[in-house]
Amino acid sequence: MLATILRYLFAIAGMAAVAYVVWKVVNRQEAKDAAFQKKLDDDDERAAKGRFGPPPK
């Protein structure tokens, strides 16, 4: 039982470490590349509009 719990905790810690490294790499790339940041901003705008345009008011 304890071995299973430790295995799951190790797996979760590993996933968190990978996520942190990816987050740092993306932040570093954003800081250096204005075109990359614009692509991310454009993607955020498209996502906010939704698939079929902005919601009706």
Phi and psi in degrees as GROMACS dihedral restraints (atoms count N, CA, C in turn):
[ dihedral_restraints ]
;  ai    aj    ak    al  type     phi  dphi    fc
    3     4     5     6     1   -64.7    20    10
    4     5     6     7     1   -37.1    20    10
    6     7     8     9     1   -63.5    20    10
    7     8     9    10     1   -38.5    20    10
    9    10    11    12     1   -66.0    20    10
   10    11    12    13     1   -43.1    20    10
   12    13    14    15     1   -62.9    20    10
   13    14    15    16     1   -44.4    20    10
   15    16    17    18     1   -64.7    20    10
   16    17    18    19     1   -37.3    20    10
   18    19    20    21     1   -62.9    20    10
   19    20    21    22     1   -45.0    20    10
   21    22    23    24     1   -65.3    20    10
   22    23    24    25     1   -41.6    20    10
   24    25    26    27     1   -62.7    20    10
   25    26    27    28     1   -40.8    20    10
   27    28    29    30     1   -64.1    20    10
   28    29    30    31     1   -40.7    20    10
   30    31    32    33     1   -64.4    20    10
   31    32    33    34     1   -43.4    20    10
   33    34    35    36     1   -65.1    20    10
   34    35    36    37     1   -43.0    20    10
   36    37    38    39     1   -62.9    20    10
   37    38    39    40     1   -38.4    20    10
   39    40    41    42     1   -64.3    20    10
   40    41    42    43     1   -43.2    20    10
   42    43    44    45     1   -64.2    20    10
   43    44    45    46     1   -39.6    20    10
   45    46    47    48     1   -64.6    20    10
   46    47    48    49     1   -39.2    20    10
   48    49    50    51     1   -65.2    20    10
   49    50    51    52     1   -42.8    20    10
   51    52    53    54     1   -63.5    20    10
   52    53    54    55     1   -43.5    20    10
   54    55    56    57     1   -61.5    20    10
   55    56    57    58     1   -40.3    20    10
   57    58    59    60     1   -64.2    20    10
   58    59    60    61     1   -43.7    20    10
   60    61    62    63     1   -63.9    20    10
   61    62    63    64     1   -43.8    20    10
   63    64    65    66     1   -62.5    20    10
   64    65    66    67     1   -42.6    20    10
   66    67    68    69     1   -60.6    20    10
   67    68    69    70     1   -43.0    20    10
   69    70    71    72     1   -66.0    20    10
   70    71    72    73     1   -40.3    20    10
   72    73    74    75     1   -63.9    20    10
   73    74    75    76     1   -44.1    20    10
   75    76    77    78     1   -65.4    20    10
   76    77    78    79     1   -42.0    20    10
   78    79    80    81     1   -62.2    20    10
   79    80    81    82     1   -39.8    20    10
   81    82    83    84     1   -65.1    20    10
   82    83    84    85     1   -40.6    20    10
   84    85    86    87     1   -67.2    20    10
   85    86    87    88     1   -40.1    20    10
   87    88    89    90     1   -60.4    20    10
   88    89    90    91     1   -41.7    20    10
   90    91    92    93     1   -66.1    20    10
   91    92    93    94     1   -31.3    20    10
   93    94    95    96     1   -91.7    20    10
   94    95    96    97     1   -20.4    20    10
   96    97    98    99     1  -127.1    20    10
   97    98    99   100     1   103.9    20    10
   99   100   101   102     1   -65.9    20    10
  100   101   102   103     1   -34.9    20    10
  102   103   104   105     1   -65.9    20    10
  103   104   105   106     1   -38.7    20    10
  105   106   107   108     1   -64.0    20    10
  106   107   108   109     1   -42.6    20    10
  108   109   110   111     1   -62.6    20    10
  109   110   111   112     1   -39.7    20    10
  111   112   113   114     1   -63.3    20    10
  112   113   114   115     1   -40.5    20    10
  114   115   116   117     1   -60.8    20    10
  115   116   117   118     1   -41.4    20    10
  117   118   119   120     1   -65.9    20    10
  118   119   120   121     1   -42.2    20    10
  120   121   122   123     1   -63.9    20    10
  121   122   123   124     1   -42.3    20    10
  123   124   125   126     1   -62.0    20    10
  124   125   126   127     1   -40.6    20    10
  126   127   128   129     1   -64.3    20    10
  127   128   129   130     1   -39.6    20    10
  129   130   131   132     1   -62.5    20    10
  130   131   132   133     1   -41.2    20    10
  132   133   134   135     1   -64.1    20    10
  133   134   135   136     1   -43.7    20    10
  135   136   137   138     1   -62.0    20    10
  136   137   138   139     1   -40.4    20    10
  138   139   140   141     1   -67.0    20    10
  139   140   141   142     1   -36.3    20    10
  141   142   143   144     1   -67.9    20    10
  142   143   144   145     1   -32.2    20    10
  144   145   146   147     1   -72.4    20    10
  145   146   147   148     1   -28.4    20    10
  147   148   149   150     1    88.3    20    10
  148   149   150   151     1   176.8    20    10
  150   151   152   153     1   -68.2    20    10
  151   152   153   154     1   -35.8    20    10
  153   154   155   156     1  -113.2    20    10
  154   155   156   157     1    28.2    20    10
  156   157   158   159     1    96.1    20    10
  157   158   159   160     1  -178.4    20    10
  159   160   161   162     1   -67.3    20    10
  160   161   162   163     1   153.6    20    10
  162   163   164   165     1   -68.0    20    10
  163   164   165   166     1   150.4    20    10
  165   166   167   168     1   -66.9    20    10
  166   167   168   169     1   148.6    20    10
